[in-house]
Structures are given as structure tokens and as C-alpha cells.
Amino acid sequence: MESKTQKNKPLSVALRALIEIGFIVFLFYSNLLMGEYDKTGNGQHKSLAWALGDIFTEGNFIIAIVAAIIGYLVFEFLRKKFN
């Protein structure tokens, strides 16, 4: 008989992966937004709506997802290696 914990394991692994990838994407976009308000960024002279529109582009989204997946895979590798 399969226990309830073993039955939910694939779901919990997938949920953890989504949470970790989402957090990496959040950090990526927050870093971009902070860059808009740096001394050289245009965010100081324009509105927050402009800054959000400037960072939420298709190219940035693709970079964020690819970087997040690579980051997740590296952390999983290290977690398994040193666990």
C-alpha cells in the first residue's frame, strides 16, 4: 500500500520547483526595476508606470525564465550533491 506522502511527492516537487523559479523571476524583475531608479536610469525622470512598461518586455521575460530554470537546476544539483 502506497502511503499518502509518497503519492503527493511528485506534486510537492513540482510545486517547490514552481515556487523557486517564481522567486528567481521575482528577483530578476526587482533588480531591473531598481536599475531604472539608479542614477543613470530614466525612472527618476519618468513615472513608475513607464518603468514597469520598460522592464516587462518579451525579451526580458524569456531571459528571466531561462535564467530561473538554469538557477533552479544548479541549486537542485548542489542540494543533491551536498545532502
C-alpha positions as CSV (number, residue, x, y, z in Angstrom):
1,M,0.0,0.0,0.0
2,E,1.4,3.4,-1.0
3,S,1.5,6.0,1.7
4,K,-0.1,9.4,1.3
5,T,3.3,11.1,1.4
6,Q,4.7,9.1,-1.5
7,K,1.6,9.7,-3.5
8,N,1.9,13.5,-3.1
9,K,5.7,13.6,-3.7
10,P,5.6,14.4,-7.4
11,L,3.1,17.2,-6.7
12,S,5.2,18.7,-3.9
13,V,8.4,18.5,-6.0
14,A,6.7,20.3,-8.9
15,L,5.2,22.9,-6.5
16,R,8.6,23.5,-5.0
17,A,10.1,24.0,-8.4
18,L,7.5,26.5,-9.4
19,I,7.9,28.4,-6.2
20,E,11.7,28.6,-6.6
21,I,11.6,29.5,-10.2
22,G,9.0,32.2,-9.5
23,F,11.2,33.6,-6.7
24,I,14.1,33.8,-9.1
25,V,12.0,35.6,-11.7
26,F,10.8,38.0,-9.0
27,L,14.4,38.8,-8.0
28,F,15.3,39.3,-11.7
29,Y,12.4,41.8,-12.2
30,S,13.0,43.6,-8.9
31,N,16.7,44.0,-9.9
32,L,15.6,45.5,-13.3
33,L,13.2,47.9,-11.5
34,M,15.9,49.0,-9.1
35,G,18.1,49.7,-12.1
36,E,15.5,52.0,-13.6
37,Y,15.8,54.2,-10.5
38,D,19.6,54.2,-10.3
39,K,21.5,57.4,-11.0
40,T,21.7,56.6,-14.7
41,G,18.2,55.2,-15.1
42,N,15.3,57.1,-16.7
43,G,12.9,56.1,-13.9
44,Q,13.9,59.1,-11.9
45,H,12.6,61.4,-14.5
46,K,9.6,59.3,-15.7
47,S,6.7,57.6,-13.9
48,L,6.6,54.2,-12.2
49,A,4.2,53.0,-14.9
50,W,6.8,53.9,-17.5
51,A,9.5,52.0,-15.6
52,L,7.2,48.9,-15.3
53,G,6.4,49.1,-19.0
54,D,10.1,49.4,-19.8
55,I,11.1,46.2,-17.9
56,F,8.2,44.0,-18.7
57,T,9.1,43.0,-22.2
58,E,9.0,39.7,-24.1
59,G,12.8,39.6,-24.2
60,N,13.2,40.2,-20.5
61,F,10.6,37.6,-19.8
62,I,12.4,35.0,-21.9
63,I,15.7,35.8,-20.2
64,A,14.1,35.6,-16.7
65,I,12.5,32.2,-17.4
66,V,15.7,30.7,-18.9
67,A,17.8,32.1,-16.1
68,A,15.4,30.9,-13.4
69,I,15.3,27.4,-14.8
70,I,19.1,27.2,-15.0
71,G,19.3,28.6,-11.5
72,Y,16.8,26.1,-10.2
73,L,18.7,23.2,-11.9
74,V,22.0,24.3,-10.4
75,F,20.6,24.6,-6.9
76,E,18.9,21.2,-7.2
77,F,22.3,19.7,-8.3
78,L,24.0,21.3,-5.3
79,R,21.2,20.3,-3.0
80,K,21.5,16.6,-4.0
81,K,25.3,16.7,-4.1
82,F,25.7,18.1,-0.5
83,N,22.7,16.5,1.1
